[in-house]
């Protein structure tokens, strides 16, 4: 009897995915601040829409449902995000306690610059994703039982940047410098360490905190490479500056 109940649930879920309009996905994503789908077409099974992140166009996203994920207790999709400066693919699966994502592809750094403009930062070069995988464990907010809240997660893989010019402002002054090719290594706790390619001295550490903030620590080596060396006698690997910014 239990087997028939499970089969019935699976068939019902697939029926909803096949026939539910793509516009429903827009409503499902509405709790995620800064994420918006415009002009959705198709169904939850297969469709497309214009993706906006923080009110800026992020490209055309199209999705196709992966039915086998239902048997594992989750809803999974294959997703593509394309545009003039980027081509990314990902497999995404959402379960009651976890959201997982594996991604690959590449994008020109110019693609990121509109989101970094408020911080007066600009990059050149190209970034490639190599076996990037993320898992975010969800929890229930004590204040609102209907609202999912970010909880600790895991990350693996790496991002490779070809290097190039970096422009930024600090204390009202403009700076620029040319950085060598870099590698960002993802690790547990949704964190990343950035190194010069084929070197061991870190330049930067980024960590997504449980409260939705991202914390970035910069080492003395990075300030030196950017033609603005941090004063003092700190070693190149030591963190000399930390900042936090709310993402979620």
C-alpha positions as CSV (number, residue, x, y, z in Angstrom):
1,X,0.0,0.0,0.0
2,X,2.8,2.4,0.9
3,X,4.4,1.9,-2.5
4,X,1.1,2.9,-4.2
5,X,0.8,6.0,-2.1
6,X,4.4,7.1,-3.0
7,X,3.7,6.4,-6.7
8,X,0.5,8.5,-6.5
9,X,2.3,11.4,-4.8
10,X,5.0,11.3,-7.5
11,X,2.5,11.3,-10.3
12,X,0.5,14.1,-8.8
13,X,3.7,16.2,-8.4
14,X,4.7,15.6,-12.0
15,X,1.2,16.5,-13.2
16,X,1.5,19.9,-11.4
17,X,4.9,20.5,-12.9
18,X,3.8,19.6,-16.4
19,X,0.7,21.8,-16.5
20,X,1.4,24.7,-14.0
21,X,2.2,27.9,-15.8
22,X,5.7,29.4,-15.6
23,X,4.3,32.5,-13.9
24,X,3.8,30.4,-10.8
25,X,7.6,30.2,-10.5
26,X,7.8,33.9,-10.3
27,X,5.5,33.8,-7.3
28,X,7.5,31.0,-5.7
29,X,10.7,33.1,-5.9
30,X,9.1,36.3,-4.6
31,X,10.4,35.7,-1.0
32,X,14.0,35.9,-2.3
33,X,14.8,39.6,-2.1
34,X,16.5,40.9,-5.2
35,X,15.6,37.9,-7.4
36,X,12.9,38.5,-10.0
37,X,11.6,36.8,-13.1
38,X,10.1,38.9,-15.8
39,X,8.0,37.8,-18.9
40,X,8.0,34.1,-18.0
41,X,6.8,31.7,-20.7
42,X,6.1,28.0,-20.8
43,X,5.4,25.9,-17.7
44,X,7.1,24.7,-14.6
45,X,8.2,21.7,-16.6
46,X,10.0,23.7,-19.3
47,X,10.1,27.5,-19.7
48,X,12.1,30.7,-19.8
49,X,12.1,34.2,-18.4
50,X,14.3,37.3,-18.1
51,X,16.2,37.2,-14.8
52,X,16.8,40.3,-12.8
53,X,19.1,40.4,-9.7
54,X,19.0,43.5,-7.5
55,X,16.9,45.2,-10.2
56,X,19.6,44.7,-12.9
57,X,19.2,42.4,-15.9
58,X,21.1,39.2,-15.5
59,X,20.2,37.5,-18.8
60,X,17.8,34.9,-20.2
61,X,17.2,32.0,-17.9
62,X,15.5,28.8,-19.2
63,X,14.8,25.6,-17.2
64,X,13.7,22.0,-17.7
65,X,12.5,19.8,-15.0
66,X,14.4,16.6,-14.0
67,X,11.7,14.1,-13.1
68,X,14.2,11.6,-11.4
69,X,14.8,14.1,-8.6
70,X,11.3,13.5,-7.2
71,X,12.3,9.9,-6.3
72,X,15.0,11.5,-4.1
73,X,12.6,13.7,-2.3
74,X,13.4,16.9,-4.1
75,X,12.4,19.1,-7.1
76,X,15.3,19.4,-9.6
77,X,15.9,21.5,-12.7
78,X,18.5,21.9,-15.3
79,X,19.0,25.7,-15.8
80,X,20.8,27.8,-18.4
81,X,21.6,31.5,-18.0
82,X,22.8,33.2,-21.2
83,X,23.6,36.6,-22.5
84,X,26.2,38.6,-24.5
85,X,28.8,38.2,-21.8
86,X,28.0,34.9,-20.2
87,X,27.0,31.3,-20.7
88,X,26.3,29.3,-17.5
89,X,24.5,26.0,-16.9
90,X,23.5,24.5,-13.5
91,X,21.6,21.6,-12.0
92,X,19.5,22.8,-9.1
93,X,17.5,20.7,-6.6
94,X,15.3,21.9,-3.7
95,X,14.3,19.6,-0.8
96,X,12.6,20.5,2.5
97,X,16.0,20.9,4.3
98,X,18.5,21.6,1.6
99,X,19.1,23.5,-1.7
100,X,21.9,22.2,-3.9
101,X,23.5,23.6,-7.0
102,X,26.2,22.5,-9.4
103,X,27.3,24.9,-12.1
104,X,29.8,25.3,-14.9
105,X,30.5,27.8,-17.6
106,X,32.2,31.2,-18.0
107,X,31.5,34.9,-18.1
108,X,33.3,38.1,-18.9
109,X,34.1,40.2,-15.9
110,X,32.1,43.1,-17.5
111,X,29.0,41.0,-16.7
112,X,29.6,41.6,-12.9
113,X,30.6,45.3,-13.1
114,X,27.0,46.7,-13.0
115,X,26.5,45.0,-9.5
116,X,29.9,46.2,-8.3
117,X,29.4,49.8,-9.6
118,X,27.8,51.0,-6.3
119,X,31.0,50.0,-4.6
120,X,33.1,51.8,-7.2
121,X,34.8,48.6,-8.3
122,X,35.5,47.4,-11.8
123,X,37.2,44.3,-13.3
124,X,38.5,43.2,-16.6
125,X,39.3,39.6,-17.8
126,X,37.2,36.4,-17.9
127,X,36.0,34.0,-15.1
128,X,35.5,30.3,-15.5
129,X,33.7,28.0,-13.2
130,X,35.3,24.6,-12.5
131,X,33.1,21.9,-10.8
132,X,31.4,24.4,-8.6
133,X,28.9,22.9,-6.2
134,X,26.9,24.6,-3.4
135,X,24.6,23.2,-0.7
136,X,22.6,25.5,1.5
137,X,20.8,23.9,4.5
138,X,17.5,25.7,5.2
139,X,16.0,26.3,8.6
140,X,12.7,27.7,9.7
141,X,12.7,31.3,11.1
142,X,11.5,31.4,14.7
143,X,9.7,34.7,13.9
144,X,7.8,33.4,10.9
145,X,7.3,29.7,10.4
146,X,6.5,30.2,6.7
147,X,9.8,31.9,5.9
148,X,12.9,29.9,5.1
149,X,16.1,31.3,6.5
150,X,19.6,30.7,5.3
151,X,21.6,28.3,7.4
152,X,25.2,27.0,7.1
153,X,26.1,25.2,3.9
154,X,28.9,23.6,2.0
155,X,30.8,24.5,-1.2
156,X,33.4,22.9,-3.4
157,X,35.1,23.6,-6.8
158,X,36.9,26.7,-8.0
159,X,36.7,29.8,-10.1
160,X,39.5,30.8,-12.4
161,X,40.1,34.5,-13.4
162,X,42.4,35.3,-16.4
163,X,43.7,38.4,-14.6
164,X,43.5,42.0,-15.8
165,X,42.9,45.5,-14.7
166,X,41.1,46.3,-11.4
167,X,39.7,49.8,-10.6
168,X,38.4,50.9,-7.3
169,X,38.0,53.9,-4.9
170,X,39.1,54.1,-1.3
171,X,38.8,57.1,1.0
172,X,37.7,59.3,-1.9
173,X,40.7,58.4,-4.1
174,X,40.8,56.3,-7.3
175,X,43.2,53.4,-7.7
176,X,43.9,50.8,-10.3
177,X,46.3,47.9,-10.8
178,X,46.8,44.8,-13.0
179,X,46.4,41.5,-11.2
180,X,47.8,38.2,-12.4
181,X,45.6,35.2,-13.1
182,X,43.8,34.2,-9.9
183,X,42.0,31.1,-8.5
184,X,39.2,31.1,-5.9
185,X,39.0,27.8,-4.1
186,X,35.6,27.1,-2.5
187,X,35.3,25.3,0.8
188,X,33.0,24.2,3.6
189,X,31.0,26.9,5.3
190,X,30.3,28.7,2.0
191,X,33.7,30.3,1.9
192,X,36.3,31.1,-0.7
193,X,40.0,31.7,-0.6
194,X,41.6,33.6,-3.5
195,X,45.2,33.0,-4.5
196,X,47.5,34.0,-7.4
197,X,47.6,31.0,-9.8
198,X,50.3,28.5,-8.8
199,X,51.1,30.4,-5.6
200,X,50.1,29.7,-1.9
201,X,49.8,33.2,-0.4
202,X,46.1,34.2,-0.1
203,X,44.9,37.5,-1.4
204,X,41.3,37.4,-0.1
205,X,38.9,35.4,2.0
206,X,35.1,35.6,1.4
207,X,32.6,33.9,3.7
208,X,28.8,33.8,3.6
209,X,27.6,34.1,7.2
210,X,24.5,32.6,8.7
211,X,22.8,36.0,9.0
212,X,22.9,36.6,5.3
213,X,26.0,38.9,5.4
214,X,29.1,38.3,3.3
215,X,32.4,39.0,5.1
216,X,35.5,39.8,3.0
217,X,39.0,39.9,4.4
218,X,41.9,41.3,2.4
219,X,45.6,40.5,2.9
220,X,48.5,42.8,2.7
221,X,49.7,41.1,-0.5
222,X,46.5,42.2,-2.4
223,X,46.9,45.8,-1.3
224,X,50.5,45.7,-2.6
225,X,49.5,44.2,-5.9
226,X,46.9,47.0,-6.3
227,X,49.5,49.7,-5.9
228,X,48.1,50.7,-2.5
229,X,50.3,48.8,0.1
230,X,48.9,48.7,3.6
231,X,51.1,50.5,6.0
232,X,53.0,48.6,8.7
233,X,55.0,45.5,9.0
234,X,52.3,42.8,8.5
235,X,53.3,39.8,6.5
236,X,51.9,39.3,3.0
237,X,49.5,36.6,4.1
238,X,48.0,38.5,7.1
239,X,44.5,40.0,6.8
240,X,44.7,43.8,7.1
241,X,41.1,44.8,6.3
242,X,37.7,43.2,6.7
243,X,34.3,44.4,5.5
244,X,30.8,43.0,5.7
245,X,27.8,43.5,3.4
246,X,24.3,42.2,3.6
247,X,23.3,39.9,0.7
248,X,20.1,38.3,2.0
